[in-house]
């Protein structure tokens, strides 16, 4: 990395860190306990350029690359995984899908408001009966004249209630056919398009999750992204980049858990000395730091490939798989170092622990990542 790029990245890191400390940290537990999705915070982040990180400047975005994107998500997630998750979902799923596969007219229509968070974005692939088996979806889109009519539902959708724009994958052909699905943009307020009840979750509680429902929801023919039958293929390509963002999210949560554990270990005394001086604690911290370092290298390598326009399906899956798993391991060790206090909400360890688990599930489970990795290895 050139000195100029390193300096620019430092500026991005400092900006994201300062924002997170000032505007997020004071409210973390309040939002978590009440399951509040702080919409106004995201409007503020839009003004900071955090909601259109990968969007070109001419479309109202920050015009940055994946290294900056990884940095922003990591810094926010160190303070609150929920907010980091919503930033990731808005940027890499909804916004990036339109940016990657939309026409110039579609991009000009929807991207500028997404890039500034005037509009919050959602992305709908998962259904109640189809999680990892997304190709078996039941939601349909039928062309009637100049309109597509959508019927069905999507499950576990980030920003399903508060989102203004959703990119939705629906079946336009036979069930199970990878070329039988298409992608559509659906705007809030469209008749027949509603959000469901907010899910009561273990972690990531300030990131809104709910169902999307489509009841004879009619949208203009021109709201299709790309060509008919390309939706599933588009979604898989979007998830390649999305895995980098979840790896960055995992990295941030792990680093937050590690920093909290290290600070506690230095101040907590037992048997007349800081517990950080005991080998059992020191070795735990060493393992935590090593795993975080490895996860960062893998995540940034995948980001470099993405920025260079090179194939990165395997590398992004590896980064997502490893970073999410070590996030759980590191946050678990963080609780152990805190002892009984780690099990209380008076310390941040328990929230890192709760938030980390979603990273091994969302945007492709660890098992799906291993499937992607193994298939790529066996093709070589």
C-alpha positions as a printed NumPy array, in Angstrom:
array([[  0.   ,   0.   ,   0.   ],
       [  1.387,   3.404,  -0.98 ],
       [  2.053,   6.022,   1.74 ],
       [ -0.707,   8.173,   0.269],
       [ -3.239,   5.325,   0.416],
       [ -2.159,   4.446,   3.957],
       [ -2.638,   8.045,   5.052],
       [ -6.079,   8.194,   3.419],
       [ -7.049,   4.946,   5.121],
       [ -5.904,   6.334,   8.475],
       [ -8.132,   9.37 ,   7.933],
       [-11.102,   7.09 ,   7.206],
       [-10.348,   4.994,  10.308],
       [-10.049,   8.069,  12.535],
       [-13.298,   9.505,  11.176],
       [-15.244,   6.271,  11.69 ],
       [-13.751,   5.75 ,  15.157],
       [-14.544,   9.308,  16.262],
       [-18.109,   9.042,  14.983],
       [-18.669,   5.694,  16.696],
       [-17.3  ,   6.914,  20.018],
       [-19.318,  10.129,  19.927],
       [-22.643,   9.065,  18.437],
       [-22.928,   5.303,  19.051],
       [-21.145,   4.242,  22.246],
       [-23.287,   6.332,  24.644],
       [-26.446,   4.579,  23.394],
       [-25.299,   1.004,  22.772],
       [-27.064,  -0.719,  25.658],
       [-30.107,   1.55 ,  25.482],
       [-30.694,   0.581,  21.842],
       [-29.9  ,  -3.07 ,  22.547],
       [-32.296,  -3.37 ,  25.484],
       [-35.16 ,  -1.575,  23.724],
       [-34.388,  -3.097,  20.3  ],
       [-34.409,   0.405,  18.847],
       [-33.342,   0.83 ,  15.241],
       [-31.949,   4.4  ,  15.343],
       [-32.971,   5.689,  11.911],
       [-31.666,   9.202,  12.564],
       [-28.213,   7.824,  13.325],
       [-28.106,   6.329,   9.833],
       [-29.089,   9.671,   8.349],
       [-26.091,  11.142,  10.187],
       [-23.852,   8.384,   8.863],
       [-25.152,   9.155,   5.389],
       [-23.841,  12.684,   5.775],
       [-20.486,  11.227,   6.834],
       [-20.315,   9.121,   3.686],
       [-20.639,   5.796,   5.514],
       [-23.837,   4.729,   3.748],
       [-22.565,   5.064,   0.188],
       [-18.97 ,   3.958,   0.658],
       [-18.655,   2.123,  -2.665],
       [-20.891,   4.473,  -4.659],
       [-19.142,   6.777,  -7.184],
       [-19.076,  10.451,  -6.269],
       [-21.149,  11.385,  -9.321],
       [-24.012,   9.358,  -7.832],
       [-23.677,  11.011,  -4.424],
       [-21.411,   8.439,  -2.809],
       [-17.964,   8.445,  -1.247],
       [-16.256,   6.794,  -4.214],
       [-14.092,   4.616,  -1.999],
       [-12.973,   0.987,  -2.25 ],
       [-13.186,  -2.163,  -0.181],
       [-10.206,  -1.325,   2.058],
       [-12.016,   1.796,   3.271],
       [-15.271,  -0.126,   3.499],
       [-13.693,  -2.852,   5.636],
       [-12.185,  -0.176,   7.888],
       [-15.472,   1.674,   8.409],
       [-17.429,  -1.478,   9.267],
       [-14.682,  -2.745,  11.572],
       [-14.485,   0.522,  13.52 ],
       [-18.263,   0.773,  13.953],
       [-18.588,  -2.915,  14.907],
       [-15.937,  -2.527,  17.612],
       [-18.451,  -0.281,  19.35 ],
       [-21.741,  -1.904,  18.274],
       [-22.185,  -4.957,  16.073],
       [-25.831,  -4.087,  15.397],
       [-25.005,  -0.763,  13.802],
       [-22.126,  -2.335,  11.883],
       [-24.477,  -5.002,  10.533],
       [-27.   ,  -2.451,   9.279],
       [-24.277,  -0.38 ,   7.613],
       [-23.043,  -3.55 ,   5.891],
       [-26.505,  -4.656,   4.741],
       [-27.391,  -1.234,   3.364],
       [-24.102,  -0.805,   1.497],
       [-23.2  ,  -4.229,   0.171],
       [-26.616,  -5.755,  -0.445],
       [-29.34 ,  -3.305,  -1.476],
       [-27.224,  -0.387,  -2.704],
       [-24.54 ,  -2.515,  -4.305],
       [-27.086,  -4.709,  -6.102],
       [-28.632,  -1.702,  -7.845],
       [-25.19 ,  -0.187,  -8.461],
       [-23.869,  -3.418, -10.   ],
       [-26.828,  -4.575, -12.088],
       [-29.015,  -1.507, -12.57 ],
       [-29.261,   0.533, -15.758],
       [-27.965,   4.1  , -15.771],
       [-31.545,   5.302, -15.404],
       [-32.19 ,   2.972, -12.443],
       [-28.969,   4.022, -10.736],
       [-29.77 ,   7.713, -11.109],
       [-33.258,   7.105,  -9.746],
       [-32.367,   5.156,  -6.588],
       [-28.663,   5.291,  -5.769],
       [-28.209,   8.969,  -4.737],
       [-30.846,   8.719,  -1.988],
       [-29.421,   5.404,  -0.788],
       [-25.876,   6.801,  -0.778],
       [-26.858,   9.602,   1.608],
       [-29.265,   7.415,   3.633],
       [-32.172,   9.644,   2.711],
       [-33.51 ,   6.201,   1.894],
       [-32.65 ,   3.068,   3.897],
       [-32.136,  -0.089,   1.851],
       [-33.285,  -3.691,   2.362],
       [-32.488,  -6.868,   0.416],
       [-34.788,  -9.887,   0.221],
       [-33.57 , -13.384,  -0.645],
       [-34.268, -15.634,   2.377],
       [-37.708, -17.1  ,   2.991],
       [-39.247, -18.989,   5.904],
       [-38.759, -22.338,   4.186],
       [-35.654, -21.497,   2.173],
       [-32.551, -20.337,   3.982],
       [-29.428, -21.969,   2.569],
       [-31.599, -23.446,  -0.208],
       [-32.453, -20.055,  -1.669],
       [-33.144, -21.587,  -5.072],
       [-36.263, -23.237,  -3.685],
       [-37.996, -19.923,  -2.962],
       [-41.766, -19.638,  -3.261],
       [-42.243, -15.88 ,  -3.738],
       [-43.392, -15.323,  -7.317],
       [-43.415, -12.486,  -9.817],
       [-45.825, -12.716, -12.747],
       [-45.826, -10.263, -15.626],
       [-49.239,  -8.759, -16.346],
       [-49.105,  -6.127, -19.058],
       [-46.579,  -3.493, -18.013],
       [-46.466,  -4.597, -14.385],
       [-44.93 ,  -7.402, -12.342],
       [-47.227,  -8.824,  -9.678],
       [-45.402, -10.156,  -6.605],
       [-46.872, -12.63 ,  -4.131],
       [-45.183, -14.315,  -1.187],
       [-42.899, -13.336,   1.676],
       [-39.273, -12.938,   2.706],
       [-37.878, -13.722,   6.15 ],
       [-35.039, -12.372,   8.332],
       [-34.756,  -9.195,   6.272],
       [-32.655,  -6.358,   7.647],
       [-34.608,  -3.059,   7.576],
       [-37.84 ,  -4.778,   6.503],
       [-39.934,  -2.262,   8.463],
       [-37.949,   0.969,   8.18 ],
       [-36.463,   0.414,   4.726],
       [-37.542,   2.727,   1.913],
       [-36.294,   0.584,  -0.961],
       [-35.914,  -3.198,  -1.178],
       [-34.185,  -5.33 ,  -3.766],
       [-36.176,  -8.564,  -3.885],
       [-35.421, -11.862,  -5.62 ],
       [-38.602, -13.622,  -6.79 ],
       [-39.372, -16.703,  -8.857],
       [-40.282, -15.979, -12.481],
       [-39.747, -19.548, -13.65 ],
       [-39.708, -23.059, -12.261],
       [-38.875, -23.676,  -8.601],
       [-35.274, -24.82 ,  -8.15 ],
       [-34.147, -23.473, -11.536],
       [-31.188, -21.128, -11.002],
       [-32.334, -19.236, -14.099],
       [-35.93 , -19.089, -12.91 ],
       [-35.53 , -16.126, -10.564],
       [-35.332, -12.395, -11.18 ],
       [-34.419,  -9.283,  -9.163],
       [-36.772,  -6.345,  -8.601],
       [-36.741,  -3.007,  -6.81 ],
       [-39.806,  -2.418,  -4.644],
       [-40.439,   0.96 ,  -3.056],
       [-42.025,   1.568,   0.331],
       [-45.65 ,   2.585,   0.052],
       [-46.353,   0.313,  -2.923],
       [-49.795,  -1.264,  -2.349],
       [-49.495,  -4.864,  -1.21 ],
       [-45.935,  -4.392,   0.105],
       [-45.616,  -4.452,   3.905],
       [-43.166,  -5.277,   6.666],
       [-43.933,  -7.74 ,   9.45 ],
       [-43.27 ,  -7.943,  13.167],
       [-39.759,  -7.193,  14.374],
       [-37.884, -10.358,  15.351],
       [-36.935, -10.652,  19.046],
       [-33.303, -11.707,  18.664],
       [-30.457, -12.962,  20.838],
       [-28.035, -10.359,  19.511],
       [-27.807,  -7.597,  16.903],
       [-30.914,  -6.245,  18.574],
       [-30.565,  -2.665,  17.342],
       [-30.443,  -3.885,  13.742],
       [-34.018,  -4.251,  12.578],
       [-35.016,  -7.695,  11.292],
       [-38.495,  -8.69 ,  10.077],
       [-40.482, -10.311,   7.263],
       [-41.474,  -8.68 ,   3.987],
       [-44.919,  -9.506,   2.612],
       [-46.166,  -9.23 ,  -0.978],
       [-49.91 ,  -9.467,  -1.597],
       [-50.636,  -8.806,  -5.262],
       [-47.925,  -6.167,  -5.091],
       [-47.729,  -4.457,  -8.481],
       [-44.529,  -2.776,  -9.591],
       [-43.6  ,  -1.211, -12.954],
       [-41.998,  -3.493, -15.519],
       [-38.909,  -1.256, -15.515],
       [-38.221,  -2.088, -11.84 ],
       [-36.567,  -5.358, -12.858],
       [-32.777,  -5.34 , -12.397],
       [-30.976,  -6.903, -15.33 ],
       [-32.772,  -9.488, -17.424],
       [-35.472, -11.958, -16.498],
       [-33.947, -15.111, -15.014],
       [-30.732, -13.44 , -13.822],
       [-31.812, -12.761, -10.239],
       [-30.278, -15.758,  -8.512],
       [-26.966, -15.399, -10.353],
       [-26.922, -11.708,  -9.446],
       [-27.62 , -12.546,  -5.8  ],
       [-24.711, -14.988,  -5.622],
       [-22.354, -12.33 ,  -7.018],
       [-23.645,  -9.767,  -4.526],
       [-23.082, -12.242,  -1.691],
       [-19.434, -12.612,  -2.735],
       [-18.891,  -8.967,  -1.795],
       [-21.307,  -9.242,   1.118],
       [-19.128, -11.94 ,   2.663],
       [-16.271,  -9.446,   2.842],
       [-18.498,  -7.054,   4.768],
       [-19.553,  -9.793,   7.216],
       [-15.893, -10.733,   7.634],
       [-15.192,  -7.07 ,   8.471],
       [-18.142,  -7.054,  10.862],
       [-16.814, -10.203,  12.543],
       [-13.364,  -8.668,  12.745],
       [-14.722,  -5.544,  14.437],
       [-16.727,  -7.509,  17.   ],
       [-13.707,  -9.705,  17.761],
       [-11.428,  -6.698,  18.165],
       [-13.949,  -4.973,  20.412],
       [-14.192,  -8.088,  22.592],
       [-10.408,  -8.391,  22.717],
       [ -9.85 ,  -4.741,  23.652],
       [-12.457,  -4.967,  26.408],
       [-10.888,  -8.173,  27.772],
       [ -7.359,  -6.776,  27.679],
       [ -8.403,  -3.594,  29.491],
       [-10.234,  -5.608,  32.136],
       [ -7.302,  -8.012,  32.579],
       [ -4.973,  -5.083,  33.279],
       [ -7.2  ,  -3.525,  35.933],
       [ -8.603,  -6.638,  37.649],
       [ -6.481,  -7.891,  40.544],
       [ -6.394, -11.334,  42.126],
       [ -3.829, -12.76 ,  44.524],
       [ -2.197,  -9.359,  44.814],
       [ -1.554,  -8.673,  41.146],
       [ -3.216,  -7.879,  37.824],
       [ -4.723, -10.991,  36.272],
       [ -2.968, -10.064,  33.009],
       [  0.244, -11.261,  34.654],
       [ -1.07 , -14.826,  34.948],
       [ -0.019, -17.066,  32.096],
       [ -3.526, -18.476,  31.683],
       [ -4.859, -14.997,  30.88 ],
       [ -1.807, -13.879,  28.91 ],
       [ -2.016, -16.942,  26.666],
       [ -5.728, -16.347,  26.055],
       [ -4.984, -12.78 ,  24.979],
       [ -2.17 , -14.039,  22.729],
       [ -4.519, -16.496,  21.034],
       [ -7.195, -13.826,  20.619],
       [ -4.782, -11.321,  19.067],
       [ -3.337, -13.937,  16.699],
       [ -6.758, -14.994,  15.435],
       [ -7.777, -11.371,  14.882],
       [ -4.57 , -10.661,  12.966],
       [ -5.111, -13.676,  10.693],
       [ -8.768, -12.725,  10.11 ],
       [ -7.79 ,  -9.189,   9.147],
       [ -5.182, -10.395,   6.641],
       [ -7.714, -12.73 ,   5.001],
       [-10.414, -10.057,   4.909],
       [ -8.161,  -7.383,   3.448],
       [ -6.778,  -9.813,   0.87 ],
       [-10.311, -10.568,  -0.316],
       [-10.949,  -6.815,  -0.425],
       [ -7.845,  -6.262,  -2.558],
       [ -9.032,  -8.862,  -5.059],
       [-12.494,  -7.286,  -5.145],
       [-11.063,  -3.805,  -5.75 ],
       [ -8.863,  -5.195,  -8.536],
       [-11.837,  -6.858, -10.214],
       [-10.293, -10.304,  -9.822],
       [-12.122, -13.544,  -8.919],
       [-12.556, -13.725,  -5.15 ],
       [-15.405, -16.138,  -4.452],
       [-13.136, -18.569,  -2.614],
       [-11.178, -15.887,  -0.775],
       [-14.294, -14.034,   0.398],
       [-15.86 , -17.29 ,   1.593],
       [-12.663, -18.175,   3.46 ],
       [-12.495, -14.738,   5.065],
       [-16.156, -14.821,   6.075],
       [-15.917, -18.368,   7.427],
       [-12.734, -17.828,   9.423],
       [-13.483, -14.31 ,  10.698],
       [-16.999, -15.201,  11.85 ],
       [-15.857, -18.333,  13.658],
       [-12.974, -16.599,  15.447],
       [-15.331, -13.756,  16.365],
       [-17.349, -16.263,  18.393],
       [-14.187, -17.8  ,  19.862],
       [-12.654, -14.45 ,  20.815],
       [-15.863, -13.105,  22.354],
       [-16.248, -16.362,  24.305],
       [-12.728, -15.98 ,  25.693],
       [-13.556, -12.344,  26.45 ],
       [-16.356, -13.439,  28.768],
       [-14.082, -16.006,  30.412],
       [-11.453, -13.368,  31.154],
       [-14.118, -11.16 ,  32.721],
       [-15.292, -14.075,  34.866],
       [-18.666, -13.524,  36.503],
       [-18.727,  -9.883,  35.426],
       [-18.597, -11.027,  31.795],
       [-21.998, -12.604,  32.284],
       [-23.561,  -9.298,  33.325],
       [-24.716,  -6.374,  31.236],
       [-22.524,  -4.015,  33.254],
       [-19.604,  -4.947,  30.993],
       [-19.502,  -5.074,  27.178],
       [-18.256,  -8.683,  26.958],
       [-21.71 , -10.296,  26.941],
       [-22.971,  -8.135,  24.061],
       [-19.978,  -8.926,  21.876],
       [-20.681, -12.593,  22.624],
       [-24.366, -12.311,  21.656],
       [-23.681, -10.274,  18.517],
       [-20.883, -12.501,  17.238],
       [-23.008, -15.58 ,  16.629],
       [-25.057, -14.014,  13.856],
       [-21.865, -13.636,  11.803],
       [-21.627, -17.428,  11.435],
       [-25.202, -17.549,  10.089],
       [-26.028, -14.413,   8.091],
       [-25.189, -14.114,   4.372],
       [-24.377, -17.819,   4.223],
       [-23.756, -20.101,   7.189],
       [-20.292, -21.417,   8.008],
       [-21.392, -24.711,   6.491],
       [-22.32 , -23.002,   3.22 ],
       [-18.94 , -21.212,   3.201],
       [-17.189, -24.568,   3.52 ],
       [-19.316, -25.871,   0.652],
       [-18.321, -22.896,  -1.52 ],
       [-14.648, -23.283,  -0.589],
       [-14.527, -27.043,  -1.147],
       [-16.256, -26.819,  -4.533],
       [-13.783, -24.185,  -5.678],
       [-10.84 , -26.254,  -4.448],
       [-12.05 , -29.346,  -6.271],
       [-12.458, -27.443,  -9.527],
       [ -8.747, -26.623,  -9.57 ]])
